[in-house]
Amino acid sequence: NVGWVNFGARLPGGLPYQTWAADAVKQAKSSVGIDDPPTHCKPLGTPRMLVDPLYRKFVQTPSLLVILNERDAGYRQIFTDGRPLPEDPQPSYNGYSTGKWDGDTLVVQTNGLRDGMWLDRIGSPLTSTAKLTERFRRVNYGTMEIDVSVDDPKVYTKPWTVKVIEYI
């Protein structure tokens, strides 16, 4: 999965970094990822866990979807009980996520991420101002498409979207 290394690899022109963020990615590449958070036993975070090569398991109840990740026994909660995103959530690695169904697509919104997170191995940053929207759609048995939209004005010059294909 190319997203593990570079989340924006398939995006024409690459990710639209602010100048400081492009410099940070160059520095991260030159140091061969020595500052990558998982290198220091920190969680991958959202949405990076979607492109991690280790296994994931989705557990769904009427009010909650939990994504279990084999890496460091990580997990992510997506509340599907109709609650709104919090205005000022306590920052965390996976943020705070709510989801609702739009036909056969689960639309998930996330805020409350921690500063200093990396989207990928090359060091594409995320900050606490990031807002994510993911659209999960099961194409067929064993294939899921996930459109990931990132709006983080501290890091990127404009919002962007990539498609992740999961073979589960």
Accessible surface in RSA format (square Angstrom, percent):
REM  Atomic radii and reference values for relative SASA: ProtOr
REM  Chains: A
REM  Algorithm: Lee & Richards
REM  Probe-radius: 1.40
REM  Slices: 20
REM RES _ NUM      All-atoms   Total-Side   Main-Chain    Non-polar    All polar
REM                ABS   REL    ABS   REL    ABS   REL    ABS   REL    ABS   REL
RES ASN A   1   103.60  71.4  34.92  33.7  68.68 165.4  30.07  72.4  73.53  71.1
RES VAL A   2    61.37  40.4  50.85  46.0  10.52  25.4  57.46  49.9   3.91  10.6
RES GLY A   3     7.10   8.8   0.00   N/A   7.10   8.8   6.79  18.6   0.31   0.7
RES TRP A   4    50.65  20.3  50.65  24.5   0.00   0.0  32.70  17.4  17.94  29.1
RES VAL A   5    74.77  49.2  74.77  67.7   0.00   0.0  74.77  65.0   0.00   0.0
RES ASN A   6    43.33  29.9  43.12  41.7   0.22   0.5   6.12  14.7  37.21  36.0
RES PHE A   7     9.61   4.8   1.08   0.7   8.53  22.2   1.16   0.7   8.45  24.2
RES GLY A   8     0.86   1.1   0.00   N/A   0.86   1.1   0.41   1.1   0.45   1.0
RES ALA A   9    47.79  43.9  14.59  22.5  33.20  75.5  19.41  27.3  28.39  75.2
RES ARG A  10   181.71  76.3 150.95  76.9  30.76  73.2  72.25  98.7 109.45  66.3
RES LEU A  11    36.52  20.3  30.95  22.1   5.57  14.0  32.22  22.6   4.30  11.6
RES PRO A  12   126.33  92.1  95.32  86.9  31.01 112.7 108.85  89.9  17.48 108.7
RES GLY A  13    88.86 109.6   0.00   N/A  88.86 109.6  45.30 124.3  43.55  97.5
RES GLY A  14    31.40  38.7   0.00   N/A  31.40  38.7  22.24  61.0   9.16  20.5
RES LEU A  15    12.09   6.7   0.72   0.5  11.37  28.6   0.72   0.5  11.37  30.6
RES PRO A  16    22.20  16.2  10.35   9.4  11.85  43.1  22.20  18.3   0.00   0.0
RES TYR A  17    49.37  23.1  30.49  17.3  18.88  49.1  28.10  21.1  21.28  26.2
RES GLN A  18    55.87  31.2  54.85  40.1   1.03   2.4   5.95  12.7  49.92  37.9
RES THR A  19   108.77  77.4  99.70 101.1   9.07  21.6  67.42  90.6  41.35  62.5
RES TRP A  20   126.37  50.7 117.31  56.8   9.07  21.3 114.21  60.9  12.16  19.7
RES ALA A  21     0.00   0.0   0.00   0.0   0.00   0.0   0.00   0.0   0.00   0.0
RES ALA A  22    29.72  27.3  27.82  42.9   1.89   4.3  28.62  40.3   1.10   2.9
RES ASP A  23    77.69  54.4  71.97  71.6   5.71  13.5  27.10  63.8  50.59  50.5
RES ALA A  24    40.08  36.9  28.33  43.7  11.75  26.7  35.61  50.1   4.47  11.8
RES VAL A  25     6.74   4.4   6.74   6.1   0.00   0.0   6.74   5.9   0.00   0.0
RES LYS A  26   138.58  67.6 132.74  81.4   5.84  13.9  85.25  76.7  53.33  56.8
RES GLN A  27   113.80  63.6 110.33  80.6   3.47   8.3  45.85  97.6  67.95  51.5
RES ALA A  28     7.70   7.1   4.27   6.6   3.43   7.8   7.01   9.9   0.69   1.8
RES LYS A  29   116.41  56.8  95.87  58.8  20.54  48.9  51.31  46.2  65.11  69.4
RES SER A  30    83.55  70.6  48.69  65.0  34.86  80.3  51.81 110.3  31.74  44.5
RES SER A  31    30.84  26.1  15.20  20.3  15.63  36.0  23.54  50.1   7.30  10.2
RES VAL A  32   122.80  80.8 109.36  99.0  13.45  32.4 116.56 101.3   6.25  16.9
RES GLY A  33     4.13   5.1   0.00   N/A   4.13   5.1   1.19   3.3   2.95   6.6
RES ILE A  34   108.21  61.6 103.92  77.4   4.29  10.3 108.21  77.9   0.00   0.0
RES ASP A  35    91.29  63.9  81.20  80.8  10.09  23.9  21.55  50.7  69.74  69.6
RES ASP A  36     1.66   1.2   1.66   1.7   0.00   0.0   0.00   0.0   1.66   1.7
RES PRO A  37    16.73  12.2  14.81  13.5   1.92   7.0  16.73  13.8   0.00   0.0
RES PRO A  38    27.65  20.2  11.84  10.8  15.81  57.5  12.30  10.2  15.35  95.4
RES THR A  39    74.07  52.7  42.08  42.7  31.99  76.2  46.82  62.9  27.25  41.2
RES HIS A  40    99.20  54.2  78.52  54.6  20.68  52.9  60.91  62.8  38.29  44.6
RES CYS A  41   117.22  88.7  89.87 100.2  27.35  64.3  30.47  77.2  86.75  93.5
RES LYS A  42    97.58  47.6  96.00  58.9   1.59   3.8  40.80  36.7  56.78  60.5
RES PRO A  43    60.71  44.2  53.39  48.7   7.32  26.6  58.76  48.5   1.94  12.1
RES LEU A  44    12.20   6.8   4.28   3.1   7.92  19.9   4.31   3.0   7.88  21.2
RES GLY A  45     1.33   1.6   0.00   N/A   1.33   1.6   0.06   0.2   1.27   2.8
RES THR A  46     0.69   0.5   0.00   0.0   0.69   1.6   0.00   0.0   0.69   1.0
RES PRO A  47     0.33   0.2   0.33   0.3   0.00   0.0   0.33   0.3   0.00   0.0
RES ARG A  48     2.30   1.0   2.30   1.2   0.00   0.0   1.08   1.5   1.23   0.7
RES MET A  49     6.36   3.3   6.36   4.2   0.00   0.0   6.36   5.4   0.00   0.0
RES LEU A  50     0.65   0.4   0.65   0.5   0.00   0.0   0.65   0.5   0.00   0.0
RES VAL A  51     0.93   0.6   0.76   0.7   0.17   0.4   0.76   0.7   0.17   0.5
RES ASP A  52     1.85   1.3   0.00   0.0   1.85   4.4   0.00   0.0   1.85   1.8
RES PRO A  53    90.71  66.1  55.46  50.6  35.25 128.1  64.11  52.9  26.60 165.3
RES LEU A  54    63.55  35.4  61.60  44.1   1.95   4.9  62.35  43.8   1.20   3.2
RES TYR A  55   172.29  80.4 168.21  95.7   4.08  10.6 123.48  92.8  48.81  60.2
RES ARG A  56    44.91  18.9  18.40   9.4  26.51  63.1   3.25   4.4  41.66  25.2
RES LYS A  57   134.18  65.5 130.16  79.9   4.01   9.6  77.28  69.6  56.90  60.6
RES PHE A  58    57.52  28.8  31.98  19.8  25.54  66.5  31.98  19.4  25.54  73.1
RES VAL A  59    60.59  39.9  56.96  51.6   3.63   8.7  60.22  52.3   0.37   1.0
RES GLN A  60   115.05  64.3  83.23  60.8  31.81  75.7  23.66  50.4  91.39  69.3
RES THR A  61    63.19  44.9  56.65  57.4   6.53  15.6  59.37  79.7   3.82   5.8
RES PRO A  62   137.91 100.5 105.67  96.3  32.24 117.2 118.56  97.9  19.35 120.2
RES SER A  63    52.73  44.6  51.80  69.1   0.93   2.1  22.87  48.7  29.86  41.8
RES LEU A  64    39.99  22.3  39.68  28.4   0.31   0.8  39.82  28.0   0.17   0.5
RES LEU A  65    11.61   6.5  11.61   8.3   0.00   0.0  11.61   8.2   0.00   0.0
RES VAL A  66    27.64  18.2  27.64  25.0   0.00   0.0  27.64  24.0   0.00   0.0
RES ILE A  67     0.00   0.0   0.00   0.0   0.00   0.0   0.00   0.0   0.00   0.0
RES LEU A  68    75.62  42.1  74.37  53.2   1.24   3.1  74.55  52.4   1.06   2.9
RES ASN A  69     5.83   4.0   2.03   2.0   3.80   9.2   2.47   5.9   3.36   3.3
RES GLU A  70   102.75  59.0  77.89  58.9  24.86  59.2  41.29  79.9  61.46  50.2
RES ARG A  71    63.53  26.7  57.26  29.2   6.27  14.9   9.68  13.2  53.86  32.6
RES ASP A  72   109.00  76.4  70.91  70.6  38.09  90.1  40.16  94.5  68.84  68.7
RES ALA A  73    89.63  82.4  62.09  95.8  27.54  62.7  70.41  99.2  19.22  50.9
RES GLY A  74    24.33  30.0   0.00   N/A  24.33  30.0  22.93  62.9   1.40   3.1
RES TYR A  75   121.46  56.7 117.06  66.6   4.40  11.5  71.88  54.0  49.58  61.1
RES ARG A  76     2.05   0.9   0.85   0.4   1.20   2.9   2.05   2.8   0.00   0.0
RES GLN A  77    74.10  41.4  65.49  47.9   8.61  20.5   7.20  15.3  66.89  50.7
RES ILE A  78     0.00   0.0   0.00   0.0   0.00   0.0   0.00   0.0   0.00   0.0
RES PHE A  79    35.70  17.9  35.06  21.7   0.65   1.7  35.06  21.3   0.65   1.9
RES THR A  80    30.78  21.9  11.32  11.5  19.47  46.4   9.42  12.7  21.37  32.3
RES ASP A  81    70.79  49.6  33.28  33.1  37.52  88.7  25.87  60.9  44.92  44.8
RES GLY A  82    72.56  89.5   0.00   N/A  72.56  89.5  41.54 114.0  31.02  69.5
RES ARG A  83    94.33  39.6  81.67  41.6  12.66  30.1  30.29  41.4  64.04  38.8
RES PRO A  84   111.16  81.0  95.82  87.3  15.34  55.8 105.73  87.3   5.43  33.8
RES LEU A  85    46.00  25.6  30.06  21.5  15.94  40.1  30.06  21.1  15.94  42.9
RES PRO A  86    41.72  30.4  28.84  26.3  12.88  46.8  39.71  32.8   2.01  12.5
RES GLU A  87   178.64 102.6 142.77 108.0  35.87  85.4  65.28 126.3 113.36  92.5
RES ASP A  88   134.44  94.2 108.84 108.3  25.61  60.5  32.46  76.4 101.99 101.7
RES PRO A  89    25.44  18.5  13.06  11.9  12.38  45.0  19.73  16.3   5.71  35.5
RES GLN A  90   157.39  88.0 137.05 100.2  20.34  48.4  60.46 128.7  96.93  73.5
RES PRO A  91    60.62  44.2  52.08  47.5   8.54  31.1  52.08  43.0   8.54  53.1
RES SER A  92    43.84  37.0  42.04  56.1   1.80   4.1  36.82  78.4   7.02   9.8
RES TYR A  93    49.39  23.1  48.23  27.4   1.17   3.0  38.11  28.6  11.29  13.9
RES ASN A  94    27.68  19.1  25.93  25.1   1.75   4.2   9.02  21.7  18.66  18.0
RES GLY A  95    18.06  22.3   0.00   N/A  18.06  22.3   1.09   3.0  16.97  38.0
RES TYR A  96    58.81  27.5  56.77  32.3   2.04   5.3  47.83  35.9  10.98  13.5
RES SER A  97     1.06   0.9   0.38   0.5   0.69   1.6   0.00   0.0   1.06   1.5
RES THR A  98    16.19  11.5  14.95  15.2   1.24   2.9   4.97   6.7  11.22  17.0
RES GLY A  99     8.70  10.7   0.00   N/A   8.70  10.7   3.06   8.4   5.64  12.6
RES LYS A 100   148.03  72.2 143.94  88.3   4.10   9.8  91.13  82.0  56.90  60.6
RES TRP A 101   133.19  53.4 105.38  51.0  27.81  65.3  96.27  51.3  36.92  59.9
RES ASP A 102    82.03  57.5  72.06  71.7   9.96  23.6  15.29  36.0  66.74  66.6
RES GLY A 103    71.44  88.1   0.00   N/A  71.44  88.1  45.73 125.5  25.72  57.6
RES ASP A 104    94.69  66.3  77.47  77.1  17.23  40.7  46.33 109.0  48.36  48.2
RES THR A 105    13.59   9.7  13.59  13.8   0.00   0.0   4.06   5.5   9.53  14.4
RES LEU A 106     6.50   3.6   6.50   4.7   0.00   0.0   6.50   4.6   0.00   0.0
RES VAL A 107    18.06  11.9  16.14  14.6   1.92   4.6  16.14  14.0   1.92   5.2
RES VAL A 108     0.00   0.0   0.00   0.0   0.00   0.0   0.00   0.0   0.00   0.0
RES GLN A 109    88.63  49.6  88.59  64.7   0.03   0.1  10.33  22.0  78.30  59.4
RES THR A 110     0.76   0.5   0.00   0.0   0.76   1.8   0.00   0.0   0.76   1.2
RES ASN A 111    16.09  11.1  16.09  15.5   0.00   0.0   5.19  12.5  10.90  10.5
RES GLY A 112     6.82   8.4   0.00   N/A   6.82   8.4   4.84  13.3   1.98   4.4
RES LEU A 113     0.03   0.0   0.00   0.0   0.03   0.1   0.00   0.0   0.03   0.1
RES ARG A 114    97.31  40.9  96.77  49.3   0.55   1.3   6.65   9.1  90.66  54.9
RES ASP A 115    88.92  62.3  68.89  68.6  20.03  47.4  32.93  77.5  55.99  55.8
RES GLY A 116    55.88  68.9   0.00   N/A  55.88  68.9  39.92 109.6  15.96  35.7
RES MET A 117     7.58   3.9   6.75   4.5   0.83   2.0   7.49   6.4   0.09   0.1
RES TRP A 118    30.94  12.4  28.49  13.8   2.46   5.8   8.45   4.5  22.49  36.5
RES LEU A 119     0.31   0.2   0.00   0.0   0.31   0.8   0.31   0.2   0.00   0.0
RES ASP A 120     0.00   0.0   0.00   0.0   0.00   0.0   0.00   0.0   0.00   0.0
RES ARG A 121    86.00  36.1  82.60  42.1   3.41   8.1  22.67  31.0  63.33  38.4
RES ILE A 122    20.58  11.7  18.88  14.1   1.70   4.1  20.58  14.8   0.00   0.0
RES GLY A 123     3.17   3.9   0.00   N/A   3.17   3.9   0.04   0.1   3.12   7.0
RES SER A 124     0.00   0.0   0.00   0.0   0.00   0.0   0.00   0.0   0.00   0.0
RES PRO A 125    13.32   9.7  13.32  12.1   0.00   0.0  13.32  11.0   0.00   0.0
RES LEU A 126     1.31   0.7   0.65   0.5   0.65   1.6   0.65   0.5   0.65   1.8
RES THR A 127    12.83   9.1  12.83  13.0   0.00   0.0  12.83  17.2   0.00   0.0
RES SER A 128    45.48  38.4  29.38  39.2  16.11  37.1  14.53  30.9  30.95  43.4
RES THR A 129    46.52  33.1  37.35  37.9   9.17  21.9  43.36  58.2   3.16   4.8
RES ALA A 130     0.88   0.8   0.00   0.0   0.88   2.0   0.00   0.0   0.88   2.3
RES LYS A 131   124.73  60.9 122.01  74.9   2.72   6.5  81.25  73.1  43.49  46.3
RES LEU A 132     1.73   1.0   0.00   0.0   1.73   4.3   0.04   0.0   1.69   4.5
RES THR A 133    41.24  29.3  40.53  41.1   0.71   1.7  20.56  27.6  20.68  31.3
RES GLU A 134     0.00   0.0   0.00   0.0   0.00   0.0   0.00   0.0   0.00   0.0
RES ARG A 135    90.18  37.9  88.09  44.9   2.09   5.0  28.91  39.5  61.27  37.1
RES PHE A 136    10.22   5.1   8.48   5.3   1.74   4.5   8.56   5.2   1.66   4.7
RES ARG A 137    83.51  35.1  82.86  42.2   0.65   1.5  22.19  30.3  61.32  37.2
RES ARG A 138   134.79  56.6 116.97  59.6  17.82  42.4  46.04  62.9  88.75  53.8
RES VAL A 139    60.28  39.7  35.75  32.4  24.53  59.1  35.75  31.1  24.53  66.5
RES ASN A 140    82.89  57.2  72.12  69.7  10.77  25.9  40.81  98.2  42.08  40.7
RES TYR A 141   197.89  92.4 173.56  98.7  24.33  63.3 125.49  94.3  72.40  89.2
RES GLY A 142    17.72  21.8   0.00   N/A  17.72  21.8  11.50  31.5   6.22  13.9
RES THR A 143    23.60  16.8  23.60  23.9   0.00   0.0  11.39  15.3  12.21  18.5
RES MET A 144    19.86  10.3  19.86  13.1   0.00   0.0  18.86  16.0   1.00   1.3
RES GLU A 145    40.61  23.3  40.17  30.4   0.44   1.0   3.19   6.2  37.42  30.6
RES ILE A 146     0.12   0.1   0.12   0.1   0.00   0.0   0.12   0.1   0.00   0.0
RES ASP A 147    40.45  28.3  39.80  39.6   0.64   1.5   5.97  14.1  34.48  34.4
RES VAL A 148     0.00   0.0   0.00   0.0   0.00   0.0   0.00   0.0   0.00   0.0
RES SER A 149    35.16  29.7  34.43  45.9   0.73   1.7  19.34  41.2  15.82  22.2
RES VAL A 150     0.45   0.3   0.00   0.0   0.45   1.1   0.45   0.4   0.00   0.0
RES ASP A 151    60.04  42.1  58.94  58.7   1.10   2.6  13.11  30.9  46.93  46.8
RES ASP A 152     1.45   1.0   0.00   0.0   1.45   3.4   0.24   0.6   1.21   1.2
RES PRO A 153    86.34  62.9  73.38  66.9  12.97  47.1  77.23  63.8   9.12  56.7
RES LYS A 154   109.15  53.3  98.16  60.2  10.99  26.2  68.86  62.0  40.29  42.9
RES VAL A 155     0.00   0.0   0.00   0.0   0.00   0.0   0.00   0.0   0.00   0.0
RES TYR A 156     3.49   1.6   0.45   0.3   3.04   7.9   0.45   0.3   3.04   3.7
RES THR A 157    87.58  62.3  55.01  55.8  32.57  77.6  48.82  65.6  38.76  58.6
RES LYS A 158   129.34  63.1 123.26  75.6   6.08  14.5  72.37  65.1  56.97  60.7
RES PRO A 159    84.11  61.3  70.83  64.6  13.28  48.3  71.28  58.8  12.83  79.8
RES TRP A 160    12.27   4.9   4.20   2.0   8.08  19.0  11.74   6.3   0.54   0.9
RES THR A 161    66.28  47.1  52.28  53.0  14.00  33.4  35.35  47.5  30.93  46.8
RES VAL A 162    14.52   9.6   9.15   8.3   5.36  12.9  14.52  12.6   0.00   0.0
RES LYS A 163   106.18  51.8  84.15  51.6  22.03  52.5  68.12  61.3  38.06  40.5
RES VAL A 164    10.56   6.9   7.04   6.4   3.52   8.5  10.56   9.2   0.00   0.0
RES ILE A 165    59.42  33.8  45.63  34.0  13.79  33.2  45.63  32.9  13.79  37.4
RES GLU A 166     9.60   5.5   8.26   6.3   1.34   3.2   3.82   7.4   5.78   4.7
RES TYR A 167   172.44  80.5 140.32  79.8  32.13  83.6 105.14  79.0  67.30  83.0
RES ILE A 168    96.56  54.9  44.59  33.2  51.97 125.3  78.58  56.6  17.98  48.8
END  Absolute sums over single chains surface
CHAIN  1 A     9060.7       7194.7       1866.0       5168.2       3892.5
END  Absolute sums over all chains
TOTAL          9060.7       7194.7       1866.0       5168.2       3892.5
